[in-house]
Amino acid sequence: MGNTLSLARLALAEFLDNLHTFQALQERIQSSPGLPLPNPSRSFWSYPPSPIATHVSQLPTHADFVVIGSGITGTSVVRRLLDSASAEGHDVRVVMLEARDACSGATGRNGGHISPPLYHDYTSLKRDHGQVVAQKLIKLRLAHLEELRSVAEQEGILAESQWREVDSVDVFYNSEMFEKAKTKVQTYKADLPFDAEHHEVYEAKEAIEKYRLAPDTLGCISSRAGAIHPYQFVTGILAKLLSRYPDRFSLCTNTPCTSISPPTRSNPYYTLSTSRGIITTPHVIHATNGWAATLLEKFRGKIIPFRGNMSAQRPGQSLPIPDSNPTSHRSFVFYTRPIGFDYLTQLPTGEHELMLGGGFAQDGDEGYEAMGNTDDTRYSTRIGAHLSGALPRYFGENNWGREGVPLEGGEGEWAEGRVKALWSGILGISVDLIPWVGRLPHVISRRSEPPLSSAVKSEKGEGIYVGSAPGEWIAAGYSGEGMVHAWLSGKALADMVLGREVEGKLGEWFPDIMRVTEKRWKKAKAENLLDALDD
């Protein structure tokens, strides 16, 4: 009897603990993310800081377009707005507002991968949205590899952006997960033959030998992907835009937007309040991802902030170092359990640092502590411990060898052991796992739109307007896959804002499934997220 009561107490305690966790999570994801916190954890990517890291243009009283956020999305939008308008002879004025230093959010804190989820998602995308839609989304992801290289080349920053093609390797330690992945690859290769040649399956022995993995590796799947220095890519482009459009582009870092007011009878524009004053505009473009729901309350529970963790580590002395041979550049994703994974790429220069992130399931309460968490001033201690010790285990102690040592005459700014730096960053998880791109309906923005008379006017003549009808716009919710969604999402959004959907041929390459609609917004619910993750 006493033993039965003890078991009952334990069961009740576990139930109450789970209930408390769930209630706390619900409360967090329905709360405002707030503004990005000052003094975020020190990202290895952002040192040394870019010359434009703390650039503060004089805040004008009015702009044709105001972009909130200076990461890869905002930078893509601004570049497309300015270049397209200029090509058509329109001198538009664009202002970018950033709460902290330039590119200090998720883009400057991520893993540096241009590694799209392909076979991983294709089966569920096909089931939920149909084959045509699924393939269009896959093609958008694939297009980022060449698109980012092309942009870096056009802007003259290819070398500093460190763009490179890599052999991307998914590594499995669980037989059920590996068999499930192989089935997905078969479906993917049958339906998308144009990309089939890039996917290869290796069973245990061959995988271990080819990629020098630990002896308990059950197999791997390789594909074509890329990697990049995200911070230098974005800040390099922003610097070019400031130089190219000195009178038309204003970058205001450390200038958070604290509120947006709708037009009034006396003022036909949106009014944005910032720490440096007020600015009016007919177009507000939200490129804030994990913080989107701060200024868009109705996105709470639709785009959920999520704290991810990253590290920069010295490689073991026995690991191969990437060289001028493109086949020597690799990225890895390590799958050890059904939910969550670790991801790795290696830098082509310096100490050839291993950039390892992940550890989701090692956070408290199976990762729930990361959900709704916008504190990137610190990283998770549990995840930090996991990341710090995982690499010799993944590659095997013999393959890892002795620990790497700092280069003589190095920068001296980082820790001298294996782990040079640990930091965190805030992702934006879309509860339907599809990014949100397009004009915001009133039901979401909750602000009336400026009248058509306040639209951007062209210098070409009276009655000529630039762009679409005034409104609020968004590109966000990349669910941890920003490097294969954000740039082209920003490009598509800029074409929407400019009324250039036909000229930009969006119908050919942009998936309508990513557009913001009232119907989709009503359907998207946080409780459906776990079901989607089970796929």
CORCOR-V776519 format. One record per pair of residues at least 6 apart in sequence whose ideal C-beta (glycine too) atoms are under 7 Angstrom apart, sorted by sequence separation. I is the first residue (numbers start at 1). J is the second residue. D is the distance in whole Angstrom. If there is no record, write none. Layout:
I_J_D, I_J_D
This chain:
152_158_5, 172_178_4, 207_213_6, 263_269_6, 272_278_7, 286_292_6, 293_299_4, 322_328_4, 335_341_5, 346_352_6, 347_353_5, 361_367_5, 363_369_5, 414_420_4, 415_421_7, 430_436_6, 442_448_7, 458_464_4, 495_501_6, 67_74_5, 85_92_4, 189_196_4, 208_215_6, 242_249_6, 263_270_7, 271_278_6, 272_279_5, 292_299_5, 293_300_4, 322_329_5, 334_341_6, 360_367_5, 363_370_5, 414_421_6, 458_465_6, 478_485_5, 126_134_4, 202_210_6, 241_249_5, 262_270_7, 320_328_7, 333_341_5, 334_342_4, 346_354_5, 347_355_7, 392_400_4, 457_465_6, 458_466_5, 478_486_6, 125_134_4, 152_161_4, 172_181_7, 208_217_5, 211_220_6, 242_251_6, 261_270_7, 271_280_5, 272_281_7, 286_295_7, 391_400_7, 456_465_6, 495_504_4, 67_77_5, 189_199_6, 207_217_6, 260_270_6, 261_271_4, 270_280_7, 286_296_6, 293_303_6, 333_343_5, 344_354_6, 345_355_5, 360_370_7, 406_416_5, 455_465_5, 456_466_4, 67_78_6, 81_92_7, 152_163_5, 170_181_7, 188_199_7, 269_280_4, 270_281_6, 292_303_5, 344_355_7, 456_467_5, 495_506_6, 82_94_6, 122_134_6, 125_137_6, 207_219_5, 260_272_5, 269_281_6, 272_284_7, 332_344_4, 344_356_5, 455_467_7, 81_94_6, 204_217_6, 207_220_4, 238_251_6, 267_280_7, 269_282_6, 331_344_6, 149_163_5, 185_199_6, 204_218_5, 259_273_5, 270_284_5, 291_305_7, 331_345_4, 342_356_6, 343_357_6, 404_418_7, 455_469_6, 475_489_4, 492_506_6, 148_163_6, 204_219_5, 257_272_5, 258_273_5, 290_305_4, 343_358_5, 403_418_5, 455_470_6, 475_490_5, 65_81_6, 78_94_6, 122_138_6, 185_201_6, 203_219_5, 258_274_7, 290_306_7, 330_346_7, 342_358_3, 454_470_6, 202_219_6, 257_274_5, 258_275_7, 341_358_6, 342_359_6, 363_380_5, 452_469_6, 78_96_6, 201_219_7, 202_220_5, 256_274_6, 340_358_7, 364_382_7, 475_493_5, 492_510_5, 182_201_6, 255_274_5, 256_275_6, 329_348_7, 363_382_6, 118_138_6, 201_221_5, 202_222_7, 255_275_6, 340_360_4, 362_382_5, 363_383_6, 450_470_4, 473_493_6, 255_276_5, 340_361_4, 362_383_5, 449_470_6, 74_96_6, 199_221_7, 200_222_5, 339_361_6, 449_471_5, 118_141_7, 473_496_7, 199_223_5, 252_276_7, 260_284_6, 322_346_6, 337_361_6, 359_383_4, 362_386_4, 473_497_6, 116_141_3, 198_223_5, 447_472_7, 489_514_7, 70_96_6, 116_142_6, 198_224_4, 322_348_6, 65_92_7, 67_94_7, 340_367_6, 359_386_4, 445_472_5, 64_92_4, 70_98_4, 116_144_7, 359_387_5, 468_496_7, 64_93_5, 65_94_5, 66_95_5, 67_96_5, 68_97_5, 69_98_7, 468_497_6, 63_93_5, 64_94_7, 114_144_6, 322_352_7, 467_497_6, 63_94_6, 66_97_6, 114_145_5, 321_352_5, 356_387_5, 388_419_5, 440_471_7, 467_498_5, 468_499_4, 63_95_4, 70_102_5, 71_103_6, 439_471_5, 440_472_4, 467_499_5, 60_93_7, 70_103_6, 440_473_6, 71_105_5, 114_148_6, 356_390_7, 439_473_6, 440_474_6, 60_95_7, 71_106_6, 72_107_4, 260_295_6, 356_391_6, 438_473_7, 69_105_7, 71_107_4, 185_221_6, 314_351_6, 315_352_6, 354_391_6, 257_295_7, 384_422_5, 436_474_6, 437_475_5, 314_353_7, 315_354_5, 178_218_5, 181_221_6, 313_353_6, 435_475_7, 436_476_6, 178_219_5, 312_353_5, 313_354_5, 435_476_7, 436_477_5, 169_211_6, 171_213_6, 435_477_5, 474_516_6, 173_216_6, 175_218_6, 312_355_6, 313_356_6, 379_422_5, 435_478_5, 173_217_7, 379_423_6, 173_218_6, 310_355_7, 311_356_5, 379_424_4, 171_217_6, 172_218_5, 311_357_7, 378_424_7, 433_479_5, 54_101_6, 55_102_7, 172_219_6, 310_357_4, 430_477_3, 53_101_5, 172_220_7, 309_357_6, 342_390_6, 376_424_5, 428_476_5, 53_102_5, 171_220_5, 308_357_6, 376_425_6, 428_477_5, 430_479_5, 52_102_6, 170_220_6, 309_359_6, 376_426_5, 428_478_6, 429_479_5, 435_485_5, 169_220_5, 170_221_5, 50_102_6, 374_426_5, 437_489_5, 115_168_5, 142_195_7, 169_222_5, 351_404_7, 427_480_5, 138_192_7, 168_222_7, 435_489_6, 167_222_6, 168_223_5, 437_492_6, 438_493_7, 168_224_7, 351_407_6, 437_493_6, 135_192_6, 168_225_4, 439_496_7, 46_104_7, 438_496_6, 165_224_7, 166_225_5, 40_100_7, 131_191_7, 166_226_6, 334_394_5, 123_184_5, 165_226_5, 166_227_5, 46_108_5, 122_184_7, 164_226_7, 36_99_5, 45_108_5, 163_226_7, 164_227_6, 307_370_5, 35_99_5, 36_100_5, 40_104_6, 45_109_7, 120_184_7, 123_187_6, 306_370_5, 43_108_6, 119_184_5, 122_187_7, 163_228_5, 306_371_6, 43_109_5, 119_185_5, 122_188_5, 162_228_6, 307_373_4, 161_228_6, 162_229_4, 304_371_6, 305_372_6, 353_420_7, 161_229_6, 304_372_6, 305_373_7, 307_375_7, 36_105_7, 119_188_4, 305_374_5, 307_376_6, 118_188_6, 162_232_7, 309_379_5, 161_232_6, 309_380_6, 160_232_5, 161_233_4, 309_383_4, 161_236_6, 309_384_7, 441_516_7, 443_518_5, 157_233_7, 160_236_6, 311_387_5, 316_392_6, 319_395_7, 440_516_6, 118_195_7, 311_388_7, 437_514_5, 438_515_4, 439_516_7, 441_518_5, 444_521_6, 309_387_7, 313_391_6, 437_515_6, 438_516_4, 443_521_7, 157_236_4, 434_513_6, 435_514_5, 437_516_7, 119_199_7, 145_225_7, 148_228_6, 157_237_7, 319_399_7, 434_514_6, 436_516_5, 145_226_4, 152_233_6, 155_236_7, 318_399_6, 319_400_6, 155_237_5, 318_400_6, 319_401_7, 291_374_7, 318_401_3, 290_374_7, 316_400_3, 317_401_4, 155_240_5, 316_401_5, 317_402_5, 316_402_7, 316_403_6, 317_404_6, 316_404_6, 315_404_5, 314_404_3, 432_524_5, 431_524_5, 431_525_6, 431_526_5, 432_528_7, 431_528_6, 431_529_5, 433_532_5, 227_331_6, 314_418_6, 118_223_7, 313_418_5, 225_331_6, 313_419_5, 314_420_6, 313_420_6, 311_419_6, 312_420_5, 312_421_5, 115_225_4, 311_421_7, 114_225_6, 311_422_5, 113_225_7, 114_226_4, 114_227_6, 310_423_6, 113_227_6, 114_228_6, 112_227_5, 309_424_5, 310_425_7, 112_228_6, 308_424_6, 112_229_6, 307_424_5, 308_425_5, 112_230_6, 227_345_5, 307_426_6, 308_427_5, 110_230_6, 305_426_5, 306_427_4, 108_230_6, 107_230_5, 108_231_4, 305_428_7, 306_429_5, 303_428_5, 304_429_5, 303_429_7, 107_234_6, 303_430_6, 304_431_7, 103_231_5, 302_431_6, 103_234_5, 103_235_5, 102_235_6, 303_436_7, 102_238_6, 290_426_4, 292_428_6, 290_427_6, 290_428_4, 289_428_4, 298_443_7, 299_444_7, 298_444_5, 296_444_6, 298_446_6, 102_251_7, 296_445_7, 297_446_7, 102_253_5, 101_253_6, 101_254_7, 94_248_6, 98_252_7, 100_254_6, 93_248_5, 94_249_5, 95_250_5, 96_251_5, 97_252_5, 98_253_5, 92_248_7, 96_252_7, 91_248_6, 95_252_7, 98_255_7, 99_256_4, 72_230_7, 79_237_6, 97_255_5, 177_335_6, 75_234_5, 82_241_6, 97_257_5, 167_327_7, 165_326_6, 169_330_6, 171_332_6, 177_338_7, 72_234_5, 75_237_5, 79_241_6, 167_329_7, 171_333_7, 71_234_6, 75_238_6, 78_241_6, 82_245_5, 166_329_4, 167_330_5, 168_331_5, 169_332_5, 170_333_5, 171_334_5, 172_335_5, 173_336_5, 165_329_7, 166_330_6, 171_335_7, 164_329_5, 166_331_5, 170_335_7, 82_248_7, 82_249_6, 70_238_7, 282_450_5, 78_249_7, 282_454_5, 308_480_7, 282_455_6, 303_476_6, 282_456_6, 303_477_4, 97_274_6, 166_345_7, 214_393_6, 214_394_6, 270_450_6, 213_394_7, 214_395_6, 215_396_6, 269_450_5, 53_235_7, 213_395_6, 214_396_4, 268_450_5, 292_474_7, 52_235_6, 70_253_7, 106_289_6, 212_395_6, 213_396_7, 268_451_5, 45_229_7, 95_279_6, 105_289_7, 106_290_6, 164_348_6, 292_476_5, 45_230_6, 46_231_5, 50_235_4, 262_447_4, 263_448_6, 268_453_7, 269_454_6, 45_231_4, 52_238_6, 162_348_6, 262_448_5, 268_454_4, 286_472_7, 52_239_5, 55_242_7, 212_399_5, 260_447_7, 263_450_5, 283_470_6, 286_473_7, 289_476_5, 51_239_7, 282_470_4, 283_471_7, 284_472_5, 285_473_5, 286_474_4, 287_475_6, 288_476_7, 50_239_7, 68_257_5, 287_476_7, 289_478_7, 52_242_6, 60_250_6, 283_473_7, 286_476_7, 57_250_4, 59_252_6, 57_251_5, 339_533_6, 57_252_6, 55_251_5, 56_252_6, 59_255_7, 56_253_6, 55_253_6, 56_254_7, 52_251_7, 54_253_5, 56_255_7, 111_310_6, 54_254_7, 109_310_6, 287_490_7, 66_272_6, 77_285_6, 285_493_7, 77_287_6, 285_497_7, 66_279_6, 74_287_4, 73_287_4, 283_497_6, 59_274_7, 66_281_4, 63_279_6, 65_281_7, 71_287_7, 73_289_7, 115_331_6, 59_276_5, 62_279_7, 64_281_7, 66_283_7, 68_285_7, 59_277_5, 61_279_6, 62_280_5, 63_281_5, 65_283_5, 66_284_6, 67_285_5, 68_286_6, 69_287_4, 71_289_7, 113_331_6, 60_279_6, 61_280_7, 62_281_7, 64_283_7, 66_285_7, 68_287_6, 69_288_4, 302_521_7, 59_279_6, 65_285_6, 67_287_6, 68_288_6, 35_256_5, 302_524_5, 304_526_7, 301_526_5, 113_343_6, 111_343_5, 113_345_6, 112_345_5, 111_345_6, 112_355_6, 111_355_6, 111_357_5, 230_483_7, 36_291_6, 33_290_7, 33_291_5, 35_294_7, 33_293_6, 34_294_6, 32_293_7, 33_294_5, 32_294_5, 109_376_7, 44_312_4, 30_300_5, 29_300_7, 30_301_5, 29_301_5, 33_305_5, 29_304_5, 109_423_6, 110_425_6, 109_425_3, 106_425_5, 106_426_6, 105_426_7, 106_427_6, 41_376_6, 40_376_5, 41_377_6, 40_377_6, 41_378_6, 37_375_6, 39_377_6, 41_379_6, 37_376_7, 144_483_7, 148_487_6, 34_374_6, 37_377_5, 144_484_5, 147_487_6, 31_372_7, 33_374_5, 147_488_6, 29_371_6, 25_368_5, 28_371_7, 29_372_4, 141_484_4, 144_487_6, 21_365_5, 28_372_3, 141_485_7, 144_488_6, 143_488_6, 25_371_6, 21_368_6, 25_372_7, 140_488_6, 92_456_6, 117_481_6, 47_413_6, 90_458_5, 91_459_6, 116_484_4, 114_483_5, 140_509_7, 113_483_6, 114_484_6, 89_460_6, 140_511_6, 110_482_7, 110_483_7, 92_466_6, 137_511_5, 107_482_7, 136_511_5, 44_420_7, 90_466_5, 106_482_6, 137_513_7, 44_421_4, 133_511_6, 42_421_6, 43_423_5, 133_513_5, 42_423_6, 85_466_6, 41_423_4, 41_424_5, 129_513_6, 64_456_4, 73_475_5, 72_482_6, 76_486_7, 80_490_7, 84_494_7, 76_487_5, 80_491_5, 124_535_4, 73_486_5, 77_490_4, 81_494_5, 85_498_7, 72_486_5, 76_490_3, 80_494_3, 84_498_6, 72_487_6, 76_491_5, 80_495_7, 73_489_6, 77_493_6, 81_497_7, 84_500_6, 73_490_5, 77_494_5, 81_498_7, 65_497_7, 29_526_6
